[in-house]
């Protein structure tokens, strides 16, 4: 869903190969693979960070970069979470501007 929103916002296609800019645990400026990011934020089958913000923030020639931020709340059991949107722990953010670093018209 985030990739489709980003494509609509940028009036262009967005590459579905994703790298993560994880804003947590001291990784703010480093791009991680999806697997590396999951290794950092996955706590177990019933322990989750309460809110994880996610948005496509940049489109590169061969991949897109997702902004991912873990809330400062203590992790909790998924069964105790209240979620009126049905998206679970993830909160999708639609950015006003998505940086497009692809070369156009070349």
N, C-alpha and C positions, 0 to 999 in steps of 0.2 A: 504494500500500500504506500509506503514512504517513497519508493522509487517512482510510482505513478504520479503522486502529488508533486514530486520534484520535476518530473517531465512536463506536467501542466504548467507549473510555475515558471519554468525556463523556456517554454514554447519550443522544446526540442526533445529529442530522446535522451534518456539518461542510461548510462551503461550499468548493467545489473551486477557486474563484478565489483564487489564492495571491499573497501579497506575501512578500518575503524580508527577514528581519532577519539580515543577514550579519555574523557575528562574525569579521571578518578585514579587513585592509587599512584600518583606521580607520573602518569603516562601522557600528560596533556599535549605535548608537541610531537609525539611519536605515532606513526601510523602502524596499526596492528592488523594482522589477518583476522577474519571473523573467528577462527578457532582460538587464536591467542586471546581475543577479547572475551570470548565465552569462558575460557579457562580462568580469567580474572573475576568475572561477575557471577558465575554459576556456583552456588553454595550447596546444592543438594536438591533432592526431589520435592521437599516441602519447606525450603528456606529460601527466601527471595528478598532482594532489596525492594523496598516499598514502591519506589518510582525510578524508572530508568527512562530518561528523555532520549529520543532518537530523531534525527533529521538528516536528510542528504544536504550537505553544505557545499560540496565542490564536485565538479565533473572534470576528470583528467582524460587524456587521450585513450587510455585503456581500462580505466576503472573509475568508480565514483567513490567519494569519501563521505562517510556517515559520521556525524557528530553524535556521540553517545555519552551521556552524563548520568552517573549513579547518584541518587539523592543521599543526603547525609543522615537519613533515618537509619535506625538499627534494623537489620534484617529481621524478618518475621515469617511465620508460617503462612503459606498461601491461603489456607482456609480461613484465616482471620482478616483477610483483606476486604475492604469495601471498594467496589469498582463499578460505578454506574455506567461506564462506557463499554464494558465488556472486553477491553483490550488487555486485561491483566495488569501486570506490573509496568508495561511499556506505555509511555505517553508520547504519541507522535506529534512532532512539532513541524509546522510548515513555515519555513523561513521566508522572509520578504525577498531576499536575494540569494541566488545560488551562483557561486563563482564557476564560470565555464572556462577552463584552461585548454580546451581543444582548439586546434588551428582551423579557422573557418575560411573557405574560399581559396584554399591552397591548391 
